[in-house]
């Protein structure tokens, strides 16, 4: 097996255009052949093609599917992954390929940050009743991950031992030999069993088989999706079926908020303004309970899309509270921490529309309407810069900081909220993950 991961030092230099994390440039010799195919692991494109030396090897490969092998000349390996509808190249490379072998090109990421890595499928099969499993973390947005393979009925994870821990984005676990069979796979945040990122109820590992489990980014950025691949065999899709939800208490006059989603408590009685941690819950139709100043309130329960993060903002006058369900984009600016960019948005919980945010005296967001969020915008990272959050007809900024640091590759949200005396103010940028103050990611 040869898997070419993108190491941290490589990630720092990736461009936003198509980038390939493959072997070094150059052919492997003239007049010899090898077998290649494409695995489509990017949800941005419904179908992809693979060409080598301008010859089509695979066409219309759907998401979480793999094409048939095609023979290519190891002396002419200029490769492109193209969109099937228009034929636009989204990734290009000239890898070194060994003759007489088998390779799978794995294309992953999102539009604007697509990457391709190469998996050489030459791992020796284990003995009968054993299976080899390689885990690839191709979800840089999610950060490091722990992976558990268990026979448990759920992902409660009390005494289980992880198969591999702190698997960084772009890294592979190496092939690990375990018993064959059908197992549950639980993917969590590093060192935190309760931080469930993916639950695969049944991963089948046949006797004497070699397998790869790919973990790819979700639309929200923190949860992950899974794709199984059998060496020289088929692929299986393991999409995430969960969402993450938090509540923001943003009522006037310090109104209190209690909230739960599908029976999971977010707030038991929070005094505005305050932001809860995210809870992970089933996607689809939800059950939402809420109370304002101790009185039950009936809000429309949101329908949750799998893999997404949501903010449920309770705002306005406590006598007539409102709910805004906001879809949170917590993906890194380019899918890579340390990219040099910072992603920022503004949420307006004030009765006055027109909230604006300036960073380094440049506009990040403007005219943000009440009860809405701005489209995330990017700016350059900095160790110290001027920040001003403003509201129309206010004589001064409701939040200002003359020396705010925006670390490279981070994601931020500013909430404009009423303070306890009903005067507009602003929270500091808030954490989207427990234990990460003043910013959403990473």
Backbone torsions as a table, in degrees:
resi	resn	phi	psi	omega
1	UNK	NA	137.9	169.6
2	UNK	-133.3	116.9	174.9
3	UNK	-118.5	126.7	-178.8
4	UNK	-99.6	95.8	-178.9
5	UNK	-78.5	157.5	171.8
6	UNK	-91.9	107.7	-177.9
7	UNK	-72.7	167.7	-176.9
8	UNK	-56.0	-43.7	-177.4
9	UNK	-65.4	-29.0	176.2
10	UNK	-74.4	-38.2	-177.0
11	UNK	-60.9	-31.2	-178.0
12	UNK	-67.9	-18.0	-175.5
13	UNK	-110.2	6.6	-177.3
14	UNK	-69.9	143.1	175.7
15	UNK	-92.7	170.3	179.3
16	UNK	-79.6	-11.8	179.2
17	UNK	-86.9	-178.6	-178.0
18	UNK	-56.3	130.2	-177.3
19	UNK	-136.6	138.2	-179.2
20	UNK	-114.7	131.2	175.0
21	UNK	-102.6	79.3	-174.4
22	UNK	-124.1	-168.7	178.9
23	UNK	-75.3	173.0	-176.5
24	UNK	-61.3	156.6	-177.9
25	UNK	-68.1	156.6	176.2
26	UNK	117.2	152.9	179.5
27	UNK	-84.6	165.7	-177.3
28	UNK	-100.6	16.3	-178.3
29	UNK	129.1	163.9	-176.2
30	UNK	-105.8	140.5	172.9
31	UNK	80.7	9.9	177.6
32	UNK	-117.8	155.7	-173.1
33	UNK	-121.7	157.7	173.2
34	UNK	-146.0	169.5	-175.0
35	UNK	-109.1	131.7	179.5
36	UNK	-134.0	156.9	175.7
37	UNK	-153.3	170.5	-176.5
38	UNK	-118.0	135.5	168.7
39	UNK	-111.6	121.9	179.2
40	UNK	-89.3	106.4	-179.9
41	UNK	-117.0	21.2	176.7
42	UNK	-112.5	124.5	-177.6
43	UNK	-77.4	-4.2	179.6
44	UNK	-76.5	-18.2	-175.0
45	UNK	-130.6	123.2	-177.7
46	UNK	-67.7	-28.3	-178.7
47	UNK	-152.8	142.1	-178.5
48	UNK	-133.2	153.9	175.3
49	UNK	-115.4	154.6	173.9
50	UNK	-123.3	127.2	173.1
51	UNK	-121.8	144.2	173.2
52	UNK	-128.0	124.4	-175.4
53	UNK	54.5	40.0	178.3
54	UNK	64.2	15.2	175.0
55	UNK	-106.9	131.7	-178.4
56	UNK	-72.5	124.0	176.4
57	UNK	-98.7	-46.8	176.9
58	UNK	-130.8	149.3	175.1
59	UNK	-139.5	146.8	176.4
60	UNK	54.2	46.7	176.2
61	UNK	-81.2	117.2	-176.4
62	UNK	-76.0	165.3	176.9
63	UNK	-58.1	137.4	179.3
64	UNK	65.3	19.5	176.4
65	UNK	-119.1	162.1	-179.0
66	UNK	-128.0	141.9	-180.0
67	UNK	-82.4	174.3	174.9
68	UNK	-77.8	155.3	177.1
69	UNK	-68.9	145.3	172.1
70	UNK	-131.3	147.1	-178.8
71	UNK	-84.0	133.4	177.9
72	UNK	-132.2	156.0	178.8
73	UNK	-80.7	122.7	-178.9
74	UNK	-67.4	-12.0	176.8
75	UNK	-87.9	-7.9	-178.6
76	UNK	-138.9	85.0	-169.7
77	UNK	-112.8	16.5	178.1
78	UNK	-59.0	114.9	-169.8
79	UNK	-119.6	143.8	176.1
80	UNK	-136.0	141.6	167.8
81	UNK	-106.3	126.3	-171.9
82	UNK	-124.7	151.2	171.6
83	UNK	-68.7	138.4	-176.1
84	UNK	-72.5	-29.3	-175.5
85	UNK	-76.9	-46.3	-176.6
86	UNK	-104.4	-29.7	-177.1
87	UNK	89.7	21.2	178.1
88	UNK	-77.4	135.1	178.6
89	UNK	-75.9	128.0	176.7
90	UNK	-112.6	-5.9	178.1
91	UNK	-161.6	138.5	-179.0
92	UNK	-145.6	140.9	179.5
93	UNK	-162.2	165.7	174.5
94	UNK	-128.7	85.7	-174.0
95	UNK	-81.4	162.3	169.4
96	UNK	-88.0	121.4	-178.9
97	UNK	-118.5	139.9	179.3
98	UNK	-91.7	136.1	-178.8
99	UNK	-67.0	150.2	176.5
100	UNK	71.8	20.0	-178.2
101	UNK	-118.4	-175.4	177.2
102	UNK	-130.7	137.1	-179.1
103	UNK	-133.7	146.4	169.4
104	UNK	-119.4	121.0	170.8
105	UNK	-78.5	125.8	179.0
106	UNK	-112.1	113.1	179.0
107	UNK	-103.4	128.0	-173.0
108	UNK	-146.0	176.6	-177.9
109	UNK	99.3	-166.4	-179.1
110	UNK	-123.3	161.3	178.7
111	UNK	-50.6	131.6	-176.3
112	UNK	94.1	-16.8	178.6
113	UNK	-146.4	50.3	-179.6
114	UNK	-84.3	139.2	178.5
115	UNK	-133.2	156.9	175.6
116	UNK	-131.8	133.2	174.9
117	UNK	-124.2	163.9	-171.6
118	UNK	-119.8	127.9	177.2
119	UNK	-112.7	116.9	175.5
120	UNK	-87.7	124.5	-173.0
121	UNK	-101.8	77.6	-179.7
122	UNK	-133.0	23.2	-178.5
123	UNK	-73.0	133.6	178.1
124	UNK	-66.7	134.4	-179.1
125	UNK	-67.8	142.9	177.4
126	UNK	-75.3	177.0	178.3
127	UNK	-68.5	169.2	176.5
128	UNK	-57.7	144.3	179.9
129	UNK	70.6	11.5	174.6
130	UNK	-123.5	160.0	176.5
131	UNK	-143.2	148.0	175.1
132	UNK	-105.6	135.2	-178.2
133	UNK	-130.9	125.6	173.7
134	UNK	-109.3	130.1	175.6
135	UNK	-109.1	127.0	177.5
136	UNK	-112.8	121.2	175.4
137	UNK	-89.4	96.7	177.9
138	UNK	-104.9	31.7	-179.6
139	UNK	-122.0	72.4	-178.0
140	UNK	-59.9	-29.4	178.9
141	UNK	-62.2	-32.6	-175.5
142	UNK	-80.7	-16.5	-178.1
143	UNK	78.7	-161.9	-178.9
144	UNK	-68.7	149.5	-175.4
145	UNK	-136.9	148.9	169.6
146	UNK	-104.9	141.5	-178.0
147	UNK	-124.2	126.2	177.9
148	UNK	-113.6	133.0	171.9
149	UNK	-114.9	118.9	-168.4
150	UNK	-144.0	160.8	173.9
151	UNK	-99.4	9.9	-177.6
152	UNK	-68.1	160.1	-178.1
153	UNK	-77.1	-17.2	179.7
154	UNK	-153.3	-170.2	-178.1
155	UNK	-105.7	38.1	177.0
156	UNK	-64.5	-35.5	172.3
157	UNK	53.3	78.6	178.6
158	UNK	-99.5	-55.0	-176.7
159	UNK	-121.0	5.3	-176.9
160	UNK	-66.2	148.9	176.0
161	UNK	-99.6	133.4	-178.4
162	UNK	-69.0	144.3	173.3
163	UNK	-68.1	-41.9	176.6
164	UNK	-153.4	148.1	-175.7
165	UNK	-124.6	154.0	176.3
166	UNK	49.0	44.1	178.7
167	UNK	-76.2	108.2	-174.2
168	UNK	-71.2	156.3	175.3
169	UNK	-57.3	132.8	-178.2
170	UNK	86.4	2.7	-176.7
171	UNK	-106.5	158.5	173.9
172	UNK	-119.1	149.3	-178.1
173	UNK	-77.7	-14.2	-165.0
174	UNK	77.7	156.4	-179.0
175	UNK	-70.8	129.4	179.8
176	UNK	-118.3	128.1	-177.9
177	UNK	-90.6	126.8	176.5
178	UNK	-135.6	179.1	176.6
179	UNK	-68.0	149.3	172.8
180	UNK	-76.4	161.1	-178.8
181	UNK	143.7	-169.8	178.0
182	UNK	-113.2	125.2	-171.0
183	UNK	-130.8	158.0	169.8
184	UNK	-87.0	138.3	175.7
185	UNK	-115.4	125.5	178.2
186	UNK	-117.3	121.8	179.0
187	UNK	-108.1	127.6	-177.0
188	UNK	-128.8	169.3	169.5
189	UNK	-66.9	159.4	-174.4
190	UNK	-65.2	122.8	175.8
191	UNK	71.8	11.8	-177.9
192	UNK	-134.6	95.1	-175.2
193	UNK	-61.6	-29.5	-177.8
194	UNK	-78.6	-11.7	-178.8
195	UNK	-88.1	75.3	-173.4
196	UNK	-78.4	123.4	-179.5
197	UNK	-103.7	-26.6	179.6
198	UNK	-160.5	136.8	176.6
199	UNK	-124.1	109.3	176.1
200	UNK	-101.1	108.7	-175.7
201	UNK	-64.9	-32.3	-173.9
202	UNK	-149.1	101.6	173.1
203	UNK	-104.9	114.7	-177.1
204	UNK	-88.0	123.1	177.4
205	UNK	-118.7	103.4	-175.0
206	UNK	-70.0	158.3	176.7
207	UNK	-59.9	134.0	177.7
208	UNK	62.1	29.8	-178.1
209	UNK	-104.6	157.8	174.6
210	UNK	-117.0	127.6	-170.0
211	UNK	-134.4	152.1	173.4
212	UNK	-127.8	134.6	173.2
213	UNK	-111.7	117.0	178.8
214	UNK	-95.5	132.6	174.2
215	UNK	-111.0	121.8	-175.2
216	UNK	-123.6	160.1	-173.8
217	UNK	-70.3	148.2	172.5
218	UNK	-94.6	172.3	179.4
219	UNK	-65.4	-32.0	178.6
220	UNK	-76.6	-27.7	175.1
221	UNK	106.2	-24.0	-174.6
222	UNK	-102.2	-47.2	174.0
223	UNK	-69.1	159.9	-179.3
224	UNK	-128.6	158.7	172.9
225	UNK	-107.5	160.5	-179.4
226	UNK	-124.3	146.6	172.0
227	UNK	-136.2	126.4	176.3
228	UNK	-95.8	144.5	179.5
229	UNK	-139.2	125.2	174.7
230	UNK	-89.6	134.7	-179.8
231	UNK	-55.0	122.1	-177.8
232	UNK	61.5	19.2	-176.9
233	UNK	-128.5	-150.1	-170.5
234	UNK	-89.0	164.8	174.6
235	UNK	-107.8	152.6	177.9
236	UNK	-132.8	137.4	-176.5
237	UNK	-93.4	129.1	176.2
238	UNK	-125.4	74.9	-177.1
239	UNK	-70.5	151.9	176.2
240	UNK	-70.0	140.4	179.8
241	UNK	-113.8	14.6	-175.9
242	UNK	-120.6	165.9	174.4
243	UNK	-133.4	162.9	173.8
244	UNK	-114.9	138.5	-174.6
245	UNK	-137.0	140.9	172.1
246	UNK	-136.2	165.4	176.9
247	UNK	-116.4	140.5	170.4
248	UNK	-113.6	120.1	173.8
249	UNK	-87.1	111.7	-174.2
250	UNK	-136.5	40.7	-179.7
251	UNK	-82.4	155.5	174.0
252	UNK	-70.6	158.6	174.2
253	UNK	60.0	26.8	177.6
254	UNK	67.3	30.2	179.7
255	UNK	-58.2	146.4	-178.6
256	UNK	-95.3	150.7	-178.2
257	UNK	-133.0	132.4	167.0
258	UNK	-118.2	139.8	-177.2
259	UNK	-154.9	149.5	172.7
260	UNK	-147.8	150.9	178.8
261	UNK	-125.7	123.7	-178.6
262	UNK	50.0	39.3	177.0
263	UNK	84.4	-2.1	178.8
264	UNK	-99.6	124.6	-176.3
265	UNK	-75.1	132.3	171.1
266	UNK	-104.2	-46.5	174.4
267	UNK	-132.4	141.3	173.2
268	UNK	-103.5	-14.2	178.2
269	UNK	166.9	63.1	-174.2
270	UNK	-84.8	136.8	176.5
271	UNK	-88.1	126.6	179.9
272	UNK	-65.7	144.1	-3.5
273	UNK	-91.4	139.0	179.9
274	UNK	-158.9	148.9	-179.2
275	UNK	-120.5	130.7	178.7
276	UNK	-83.8	167.7	167.8
277	UNK	-72.5	160.3	171.9
278	UNK	-72.7	146.1	166.4
279	UNK	-116.9	148.1	178.5
280	UNK	-97.4	129.9	-174.8
281	UNK	-145.3	169.3	-179.9
282	UNK	-65.6	142.3	176.1
283	UNK	-80.3	173.8	-178.7
284	UNK	97.7	-159.1	178.0
285	UNK	-61.3	138.2	-175.1
286	UNK	-121.0	165.9	172.9
287	UNK	-114.2	116.9	-177.1
288	UNK	-114.5	129.1	172.2
289	UNK	-119.5	141.8	-177.8
290	UNK	-150.3	150.7	174.3
291	UNK	-140.0	142.7	177.7
292	UNK	-122.0	124.5	-176.5
293	UNK	50.5	38.0	175.7
294	UNK	85.5	-7.1	-179.0
295	UNK	-102.9	130.8	179.4
296	UNK	-61.0	140.3	179.8
297	UNK	-127.0	137.9	178.2
298	UNK	-98.5	109.5	175.5
299	UNK	-110.5	149.4	173.3
300	UNK	-61.5	127.8	-179.9
301	UNK	-75.6	131.7	-177.3
302	UNK	-74.5	151.4	168.4
303	UNK	-91.3	122.9	-172.3
304	UNK	-98.2	128.7	177.8
305	UNK	-89.2	133.2	-177.8
306	UNK	-57.6	137.8	177.5
307	UNK	85.3	-3.0	-177.3
308	UNK	-99.2	155.3	171.3
309	UNK	-105.7	142.9	-178.3
310	UNK	-133.2	145.2	168.2
311	UNK	-112.6	123.1	173.9
312	UNK	-99.9	105.0	-174.5
313	UNK	-99.3	117.0	175.8
314	UNK	-95.9	116.3	-168.8
315	UNK	-143.5	172.9	177.6
316	UNK	94.8	-160.4	179.8
317	UNK	-73.9	128.8	178.2
318	UNK	-57.4	-24.1	178.2
319	UNK	-74.6	-20.2	178.6
320	UNK	-145.6	66.2	-173.5
321	UNK	-68.2	153.7	178.4
322	UNK	-121.2	157.6	176.2
323	UNK	-122.3	129.2	172.4
324	UNK	-117.2	121.3	177.1
325	UNK	-96.8	111.0	-174.2
326	UNK	-108.4	132.8	177.2
327	UNK	-84.9	117.5	-174.6
328	UNK	-93.7	126.2	173.9
329	UNK	-99.0	95.9	-179.5
330	UNK	-100.8	19.4	173.6
331	UNK	-70.2	149.2	178.5
332	UNK	-64.0	159.1	-174.6
333	UNK	-50.7	-42.3	177.4
334	UNK	-129.6	18.6	-176.4
335	UNK	80.6	6.8	-177.6
336	UNK	-139.0	119.2	172.8
337	UNK	-64.7	142.4	-178.5
338	UNK	84.6	15.1	-177.6
339	UNK	-72.2	-16.5	-175.2
340	UNK	97.5	-11.7	179.9
341	UNK	-104.2	160.4	176.1
342	UNK	-131.1	137.4	-179.9
343	UNK	-109.6	130.5	-173.3
344	UNK	-136.3	142.1	169.9
345	UNK	-137.7	167.7	179.6
346	UNK	-125.6	136.0	174.1
347	UNK	-114.8	129.8	-176.3
348	UNK	-106.2	109.4	176.6
349	UNK	-106.1	21.0	179.7
350	UNK	-98.1	154.7	176.3
351	UNK	-70.9	-12.5	-179.7
352	UNK	-97.3	125.2	175.5
353	UNK	-80.6	165.4	175.2
354	UNK	100.8	14.6	177.8
355	UNK	-60.5	142.2	-179.1
356	UNK	-137.6	152.5	177.1
357	UNK	-129.2	128.8	173.5
358	UNK	-115.9	134.8	175.2
359	UNK	-123.4	126.4	-176.4
360	UNK	54.6	37.2	177.9
361	UNK	64.7	18.1	173.8
362	UNK	-116.0	146.7	-175.6
363	UNK	-74.9	126.9	172.1
364	UNK	-101.0	-39.0	178.5
365	UNK	-149.5	148.7	178.9
366	UNK	-148.9	154.2	175.9
367	UNK	52.9	43.2	178.9
368	UNK	-76.9	120.5	-175.9
369	UNK	-73.4	158.0	178.4
370	UNK	-59.1	136.4	176.8
371	UNK	73.5	17.9	-179.2
372	UNK	-131.0	170.2	175.8
373	UNK	-117.6	145.7	174.8
374	UNK	-75.2	159.9	171.8
375	UNK	-68.0	131.9	179.8
376	UNK	-55.8	138.6	179.5
377	UNK	-124.3	159.5	-178.5
378	UNK	-115.4	150.6	174.0
379	UNK	-146.5	171.8	-178.5
380	UNK	-78.6	147.2	176.4
381	UNK	-67.0	156.7	-179.3
382	UNK	-159.3	156.6	176.8
383	UNK	-92.5	-15.7	-179.4
384	UNK	-165.3	119.2	179.7
385	UNK	-153.2	164.9	179.8
386	UNK	-82.2	134.4	177.1
387	UNK	-130.6	133.0	178.9
388	UNK	-139.2	123.8	175.4
389	UNK	-108.4	120.7	-170.8
390	UNK	-123.4	158.0	176.5
391	UNK	-129.4	139.3	179.3
392	UNK	-55.9	143.1	175.8
393	UNK	69.8	12.6	172.7
394	UNK	-99.5	137.3	-174.9
395	UNK	-72.7	-19.9	179.5
396	UNK	-144.7	165.9	-179.9
397	UNK	-62.2	143.2	176.4
398	UNK	-82.4	-16.3	168.6
399	UNK	-147.0	131.9	177.7
400	UNK	-142.6	145.2	178.5
401	UNK	-149.0	119.6	-175.6
402	UNK	-86.3	-7.1	-176.2
403	UNK	-146.3	55.9	-178.0
404	UNK	-89.8	138.0	179.7
405	UNK	-97.9	133.3	173.9
406	UNK	-119.9	95.7	-178.2
407	UNK	-62.9	151.7	-179.6
408	UNK	-59.5	136.1	175.6
409	UNK	76.1	16.9	-178.0
410	UNK	-97.5	163.2	-178.8
411	UNK	-127.9	132.4	-173.1
412	UNK	-130.4	150.1	168.0
413	UNK	-130.4	131.1	171.6
414	UNK	-104.9	129.2	176.3
415	UNK	-107.0	124.0	171.5
416	UNK	-91.6	116.5	-172.9
417	UNK	-135.4	158.1	171.0
418	UNK	-74.0	142.8	173.6
419	UNK	-88.4	-174.9	-171.9
420	UNK	-69.6	-11.3	176.8
421	UNK	-106.5	15.8	177.2
422	UNK	71.2	5.7	175.5
423	UNK	-84.4	132.3	-179.0
424	UNK	-56.6	138.1	175.3
425	UNK	-147.7	-173.0	179.9
426	UNK	-138.5	139.3	171.0
427	UNK	-73.8	159.5	165.8
428	UNK	-64.7	160.0	171.3
429	UNK	-52.1	136.4	-167.9
430	UNK	-107.0	158.5	180.0
431	UNK	-78.0	135.0	172.4
432	UNK	-94.4	-13.6	177.1
433	UNK	-126.9	142.1	-179.6
434	UNK	-55.9	133.3	175.4
435	UNK	85.7	3.9	178.1
436	UNK	-115.2	85.5	-175.0
437	UNK	-70.6	147.0	169.9
438	UNK	70.8	7.3	173.5
439	UNK	-161.7	156.5	-178.9
440	UNK	-77.0	-50.9	-175.9
441	UNK	-140.8	161.7	-8.2
442	UNK	-84.6	NA	NA
